Every structure is written in structure tokens, then in C-alpha cells.
Amino acid sequence: MESRTGLTFAGPKQSLVLLGRALTLRCPNCGKGPVLQHWLKMRVRCGSCGIRIERGEHDYFMGSMLLNYCLTGTLLLVGIAVLLITRWPNVPWDWLQYGGPAAMIILPFILYPFSKLMFLAADMILRPVTPEEMEWHRTAEGEWSSEVAPREKNSR
């Protein structure tokens, strides 16, 4: 489903509401859910409002994957900095040597649902959901917007 409004920006209060809902693993659009099937699997649509978690686009997951890697790297760097500052000069180098790579493997799995919903919230901050788009999310049979577009063009 194309956004016909282009890029617009939600206000700071609305942005915080959307991101707060995402951080509590609720649908950024309605604040309800369910949105998780299990920890590593999102539902296709919100169980309450019907918005598609990947907003109907094939490569939508790429943004959340980038966000996940950025959050993982940031948390690791902050953790290393805190460890260095608090334990200097007796830094446990073994913890850093083995814990850093282990964190880089484990953290993306822990952050997965948060990054998916935070990316959806960020997208909704930049491209608010229109009533026409919500109607498409609720009623279109195909999972992706590109599945619907060719049929619409042929019917004209």
C-alpha cells in the first residue's frame, strides 16, 4: 500500500507514545495487541487494530534488522565503557574477550521483537497511517502490497 501523504512528522508527544508502545511490545498504532506469536515470530497483523507489522512491504524487515544491529552494538559499547570505568585498573579482560562476542550473538535475539516494533513506530512517526491504508491492512487478502497492485492494474 502506497503512502499518499509523503513524509510528515508526528509531534514529540505522539512520537514518544508510539515508541513507548513499541518498547512495551504492544502495537504502536493502537497500543494493544497481540503482536507476537512467540519471541522470534511476529504476527502478520496486530490482533486488535489489524495493521500489518511489516506494513505490507517485502523488504520492510531490513530497517528493523539494521536497527537491531545498531542497538546491539551500542549496548555492547556502553557495557564495555561501564566495565572499563568502574573496574579500572583491574579490568576483567577475560570477560571482555569472551563476553563481547557472546553478547553480539545473544543480544540480537533478545532485541528482535523490540527492534521490529520500534522500526514500525519510527515509520509511523514519519508516515502516519491514513484511514485508506488502515482499510487496506484490514481487508486485503495478500500479505504484501505488491501482490495487490498487479490485479488492480489489470481490472481497469
C-alpha positions as CSV (number, residue, x, y, z in Angstrom):
1,M,0.0,0.0,0.0
2,E,1.5,3.3,-1.0
3,S,1.6,6.2,1.4
4,R,-0.1,9.1,-0.4
5,T,0.8,11.7,2.3
6,G,4.6,11.5,1.8
7,L,6.8,12.2,4.7
8,T,5.3,14.1,7.6
9,F,6.4,14.3,11.2
10,A,4.4,13.4,14.2
11,G,4.8,15.7,17.2
12,P,7.1,14.9,20.0
13,K,4.3,13.7,22.3
14,Q,2.9,11.4,19.7
15,S,6.4,10.1,18.8
16,L,7.0,9.2,22.4
17,V,3.7,7.4,22.6
18,L,4.4,5.4,19.5
19,L,8.0,4.5,20.7
20,G,6.7,3.7,24.2
21,R,4.2,1.3,22.9
22,A,6.8,-0.4,20.9
23,L,9.2,-0.7,23.9
24,T,6.4,-2.4,25.8
25,L,5.9,-4.9,23.0
26,R,2.4,-3.5,22.1
27,C,1.2,-2.4,18.7
28,P,2.5,1.2,18.1
29,N,-0.7,2.0,16.2
30,C,-3.4,1.1,18.8
31,G,-1.4,0.3,21.9
32,K,-3.0,-3.1,22.2
33,G,-2.2,-6.4,20.6
34,P,-1.3,-9.2,20.4
35,V,1.6,-8.6,18.0
36,L,3.9,-11.5,19.0
37,Q,3.2,-15.1,18.0
38,H,6.3,-16.1,20.1
39,W,9.5,-14.2,20.9
40,L,11.1,-14.7,17.5
41,K,8.0,-14.6,15.4
42,M,5.7,-11.6,14.9
43,R,2.1,-11.9,13.8
44,V,1.3,-10.7,10.3
45,R,-1.3,-8.3,11.7
46,C,-2.0,-6.7,15.1
47,G,-4.7,-8.8,16.8
48,S,-6.6,-5.6,17.7
49,C,-6.4,-2.9,15.0
50,G,-5.3,-5.1,12.1
51,I,-2.3,-3.1,10.9
52,R,0.4,-5.3,9.3
53,I,3.5,-5.5,11.3
54,E,5.7,-5.2,8.2
55,R,3.3,-2.6,6.7
56,G,2.7,-4.7,3.6
57,E,6.2,-4.4,2.1
58,H,8.5,-7.3,1.2
59,D,11.8,-5.7,2.4
60,Y,10.4,-4.0,5.5
61,F,12.4,-6.2,7.8
62,M,15.7,-4.7,6.5
63,G,15.1,-1.5,8.5
64,S,14.4,-3.4,11.7
65,M,17.4,-5.6,11.1
66,L,19.7,-2.5,10.8
67,L,18.1,-1.1,14.0
68,N,18.7,-4.4,15.8
69,Y,22.4,-4.4,14.8
70,C,22.8,-0.7,15.9
71,L,21.1,-1.3,19.2
72,T,23.3,-4.4,19.8
73,G,26.5,-2.6,19.0
74,T,25.5,0.4,21.1
75,L,24.6,-1.7,24.1
76,L,27.9,-3.6,23.8
77,L,29.9,-0.4,23.6
78,V,28.1,1.1,26.6
79,G,28.6,-2.1,28.5
80,I,32.3,-2.2,27.7
81,A,32.7,1.5,28.7
82,V,30.9,1.0,32.0
83,L,33.0,-2.1,32.8
84,L,36.2,-0.2,32.0
85,I,35.3,2.9,34.0
86,T,34.0,1.0,37.1
87,R,36.7,-1.7,37.2
88,W,39.8,0.3,36.2
89,P,42.7,-0.6,36.7
90,N,41.6,-4.2,37.4
91,V,39.6,-4.7,34.3
92,P,38.4,-8.3,33.8
93,W,39.8,-8.7,30.3
94,D,38.6,-12.3,30.1
95,W,35.0,-11.1,30.5
96,L,35.5,-8.7,27.6
97,Q,37.3,-11.3,25.4
98,Y,34.6,-13.9,25.8
99,G,31.6,-11.9,26.9
100,G,31.8,-9.4,24.0
101,P,31.4,-11.9,21.2
102,A,28.8,-13.8,23.2
103,A,26.8,-10.6,23.6
104,M,27.0,-9.9,19.9
105,I,25.4,-13.3,19.3
106,I,22.8,-13.3,22.0
107,L,21.6,-9.6,22.0
108,P,20.1,-9.6,18.5
109,F,17.8,-12.4,19.6
110,I,16.8,-10.6,22.8
111,L,16.2,-7.3,20.9
112,Y,14.4,-8.8,17.9
113,P,10.8,-8.0,18.8
114,F,11.7,-4.6,20.2
115,S,13.6,-3.6,17.0
116,K,10.7,-4.8,14.8
117,L,8.1,-2.7,16.7
118,M,10.4,0.3,17.2
119,F,11.0,0.4,13.4
120,L,7.3,0.2,12.8
121,A,6.8,3.1,15.3
122,A,9.6,5.1,13.6
123,D,7.9,4.5,10.2
124,M,4.6,5.6,11.6
125,I,6.2,8.8,13.0
126,L,7.4,9.7,9.5
127,R,4.5,8.2,7.5
128,P,1.3,8.3,9.6
129,V,-1.2,5.7,8.9
130,T,-4.1,7.0,6.8
131,P,-7.7,5.7,7.0
132,E,-7.4,4.3,3.5
133,E,-4.2,2.4,4.4
134,M,-5.8,1.0,7.5
135,E,-8.7,-0.2,5.4
136,W,-6.3,-1.9,3.1
137,H,-4.4,-3.5,6.1
138,R,-7.7,-4.9,7.4
139,T,-9.3,-6.1,4.2
140,A,-6.6,-7.0,1.6
141,E,-6.1,-10.8,1.2
142,G,-2.5,-10.8,0.1
143,E,0.2,-10.2,2.7
144,W,2.2,-7.8,0.6
145,S,1.1,-4.6,-1.3
146,S,2.8,-5.8,-4.5
147,E,0.5,-8.8,-4.6
148,V,-2.5,-6.5,-4.8
149,A,-1.1,-3.9,-7.3
150,P,-1.0,-6.1,-10.5
151,R,-4.6,-7.2,-10.0
152,E,-5.8,-3.6,-9.6
153,K,-4.0,-2.6,-12.8
154,N,-5.5,-5.5,-14.8
155,S,-9.0,-4.7,-13.7
156,R,-9.0,-1.2,-15.1
